[in-house]
Amino acid sequence: MVFYRKDQESQQQLTDEERRKKKMKWTIGITAFIIFQVVQALFFVLVIMKFKSPKFRVGEFGVQSLTTATQPSPSFDMTFVAPIRIKNTNWGPFKYSATTVNFYYGGVQVGQVAIPKSKANFKSTKKIDATVTLNSTNLPSDSTLGSELSSGVIMLNSQGELKGKVTVMFMFKKNKTSQMNCTMAIEVSSKALKSLSCT
């Protein structure tokens, strides 16, 4: 009788121990699942859902033709293929509207190129090679072109605005605008790009 009671107590203790261990496993499992979900949510919010404006730039190029003159008045005509680059670092495609890139000398527009509407896929760079023709026809008579031609370098500036929408996971959308502002120096003697910087 005593042994039977001891066996019952032993079984009861074993059952309680098993329950405690099972409860502990469930607690650990649920805690781990919650932590995993929190980490996933943080990654989604901080990385996936962090919308950025794509970079809108002109890449380095070769000058196809360059004609300059100092008499009767300073002038230039230039043609080159501009490698327009739209770098999208988002986790979704960037669909943008048609726009233009304007080229300036001394604040005066000397050329323009059209950029058709399209899209840059996620984590990729859209490449557009556009033929650009520039001339100094619209420059005022008191421009600094004469002195720059004498120095052997023509300073140009390209500007543009690209408006579009980034879409993540087919449902999260956000409008983004990218600005182009590039300064380039063209060496007259070699008819080549000397330097290029974009901000």
C-alpha positions as CSV (number, residue, x, y, z in Angstrom):
1,M,0.0,0.0,0.0
2,V,2.9,2.3,0.9
3,F,4.7,1.4,-2.3
4,Y,1.6,2.1,-4.4
5,R,1.2,5.6,-2.9
6,K,4.9,6.3,-3.5
7,D,4.5,5.2,-7.1
8,Q,1.5,7.5,-7.5
9,E,3.5,10.5,-6.0
10,S,6.4,9.7,-8.2
11,Q,4.2,9.6,-11.3
12,Q,2.5,12.8,-10.2
13,Q,5.9,14.6,-9.8
14,L,7.0,13.2,-13.2
15,T,3.8,14.5,-14.8
16,D,4.2,18.0,-13.2
17,E,7.8,18.0,-14.4
18,E,6.8,17.1,-18.0
19,R,4.1,19.8,-17.9
20,R,6.6,22.4,-16.7
21,K,9.1,21.5,-19.4
22,K,6.4,21.5,-22.1
23,K,5.2,24.9,-20.8
24,M,8.8,26.2,-20.9
25,K,9.2,25.0,-24.5
26,W,6.0,26.7,-25.6
27,T,7.1,29.9,-23.8
28,I,10.5,29.9,-25.5
29,G,8.9,29.1,-28.9
30,I,6.4,31.9,-28.6
31,T,9.0,34.4,-27.5
32,A,11.3,33.4,-30.3
33,F,8.5,33.8,-32.8
34,I,7.6,37.2,-31.5
35,I,11.2,38.3,-31.7
36,F,11.5,37.0,-35.2
37,Q,8.3,38.9,-36.2
38,V,9.6,42.2,-34.6
39,V,13.0,41.8,-36.4
40,Q,11.1,41.2,-39.7
41,A,8.9,44.2,-39.1
42,L,11.9,46.5,-38.3
43,F,13.7,45.3,-41.4
44,F,10.6,45.9,-43.5
45,V,10.1,49.4,-42.1
46,L,13.8,50.5,-42.0
47,V,15.0,48.9,-45.2
48,I,12.2,47.9,-47.6
49,M,9.9,50.9,-46.9
50,K,12.7,53.5,-46.9
51,F,11.8,55.3,-50.1
52,K,14.7,57.3,-51.7
53,S,14.9,59.7,-54.6
54,P,16.7,58.0,-57.5
55,K,19.9,59.6,-58.7
56,F,19.6,61.6,-61.9
57,R,23.0,62.2,-63.6
58,V,24.9,62.7,-66.8
59,G,27.9,60.3,-67.1
60,E,31.2,60.9,-68.7
61,F,31.1,61.2,-72.5
62,G,33.2,61.8,-75.6
63,V,32.7,64.9,-77.7
64,Q,31.8,64.0,-81.2
65,S,32.3,67.4,-82.8
66,L,33.3,70.9,-81.5
67,T,33.6,74.0,-83.6
68,T,34.7,77.3,-82.1
69,A,35.3,80.8,-83.4
70,T,36.5,84.1,-82.0
71,Q,35.8,86.4,-84.9
72,P,33.6,88.3,-85.7
73,S,32.2,87.2,-82.3
74,P,33.0,84.3,-79.9
75,S,30.9,81.2,-80.7
76,F,30.8,77.4,-80.4
77,D,28.8,74.4,-81.8
78,M,29.1,71.1,-80.1
79,T,27.6,67.6,-80.5
80,F,28.0,64.6,-78.1
81,V,26.1,61.6,-76.9
82,A,25.1,62.2,-73.2
83,P,24.8,59.0,-71.1
84,I,21.9,59.9,-68.9
85,R,21.7,57.6,-65.8
86,I,18.8,57.1,-63.4
87,K,20.0,55.0,-60.5
88,N,17.2,53.5,-58.4
89,T,18.3,52.1,-55.1
90,N,14.7,51.3,-53.9
91,W,13.2,47.9,-53.4
92,G,10.6,48.6,-56.0
93,P,10.5,50.1,-59.6
94,F,10.5,53.9,-60.2
95,K,8.1,54.9,-62.9
96,Y,8.8,58.5,-64.1
97,S,7.2,61.0,-66.5
98,A,8.8,62.5,-69.6
99,T,11.1,65.4,-68.9
100,T,13.9,67.4,-70.4
101,V,17.6,68.0,-69.5
102,N,18.7,71.6,-70.2
103,F,22.3,72.6,-70.9
104,Y,23.5,76.1,-69.9
105,Y,26.5,78.3,-70.5
106,G,26.8,81.2,-68.1
107,G,23.2,80.7,-67.1
108,V,21.9,80.9,-70.7
109,Q,20.3,77.8,-72.2
110,V,22.4,76.5,-75.1
111,G,20.7,73.1,-75.7
112,Q,18.1,70.6,-74.6
113,V,17.4,66.9,-74.7
114,A,14.2,65.1,-74.2
115,I,13.9,62.1,-71.8
116,P,10.8,59.9,-72.6
117,K,8.7,58.4,-69.8
118,S,9.8,55.0,-68.7
119,K,10.8,53.2,-65.5
120,A,14.0,52.2,-63.6
121,N,13.7,48.7,-62.1
122,F,14.4,48.1,-58.4
123,K,18.1,48.1,-57.4
124,S,19.1,49.0,-61.0
125,T,20.3,51.9,-63.2
126,K,18.3,53.0,-66.2
127,K,20.6,54.0,-69.1
128,I,19.6,56.5,-71.7
129,D,22.1,57.6,-74.5
130,A,20.8,60.9,-75.8
131,T,22.4,62.9,-78.7
132,V,22.9,66.5,-77.6
133,T,23.6,69.5,-79.8
134,L,24.7,72.7,-78.2
135,N,25.4,76.2,-79.8
136,S,26.0,79.7,-78.5
137,T,23.4,81.4,-80.7
138,N,21.4,82.7,-77.7
139,L,24.4,84.1,-75.7
140,P,24.5,87.9,-75.2
141,S,27.3,89.9,-76.7
142,D,28.9,90.6,-73.3
143,S,29.2,86.9,-72.3
144,T,32.6,85.5,-71.1
145,L,32.8,83.0,-73.9
146,G,35.6,84.9,-75.6
147,S,37.9,84.7,-72.5
148,E,37.0,81.1,-71.9
149,L,37.9,80.2,-75.5
150,S,41.2,82.0,-75.0
151,S,41.8,79.9,-71.8
152,G,41.0,76.7,-73.7
153,V,38.1,75.5,-71.5
154,I,34.3,75.9,-72.0
155,M,32.3,75.5,-68.7
156,L,28.8,74.0,-69.1
157,N,26.0,73.0,-66.7
158,S,23.2,70.5,-67.1
159,Q,20.0,70.7,-65.1
160,G,16.8,68.6,-65.0
161,E,14.0,67.4,-62.8
162,L,12.6,63.9,-62.9
163,K,9.2,63.2,-61.3
164,G,7.9,59.7,-60.7
165,K,6.5,57.1,-58.3
166,V,8.2,54.3,-56.4
167,T,6.1,51.2,-55.9
168,V,7.1,48.5,-53.3
169,M,5.3,45.1,-53.1
170,F,2.7,46.3,-55.7
171,M,0.8,48.3,-53.1
172,F,3.0,50.8,-51.3
173,K,3.5,53.9,-53.4
174,K,5.3,57.1,-52.9
175,N,6.0,60.1,-55.2
176,K,9.6,61.0,-55.6
177,T,11.5,63.8,-57.4
178,S,15.1,63.7,-58.5
179,Q,17.2,66.8,-59.5
180,M,20.1,66.9,-61.9
181,N,22.8,69.5,-61.5
182,C,26.0,68.7,-63.3
183,T,29.0,70.9,-64.2
184,M,31.3,69.9,-67.0
185,A,34.5,71.4,-68.4
186,I,35.2,70.9,-72.2
187,E,38.8,71.3,-73.3
188,V,38.8,73.1,-76.6
189,S,42.2,72.0,-78.0
190,S,41.6,68.2,-77.5
191,K,37.8,68.5,-78.0
192,A,37.3,66.3,-75.0
193,L,35.6,66.3,-71.6
194,K,38.1,67.5,-69.0
195,S,36.0,67.1,-65.9
196,L,32.5,66.3,-64.7
197,S,30.8,66.7,-61.3
198,C,27.2,66.2,-60.3
199,T,25.5,67.1,-57.0
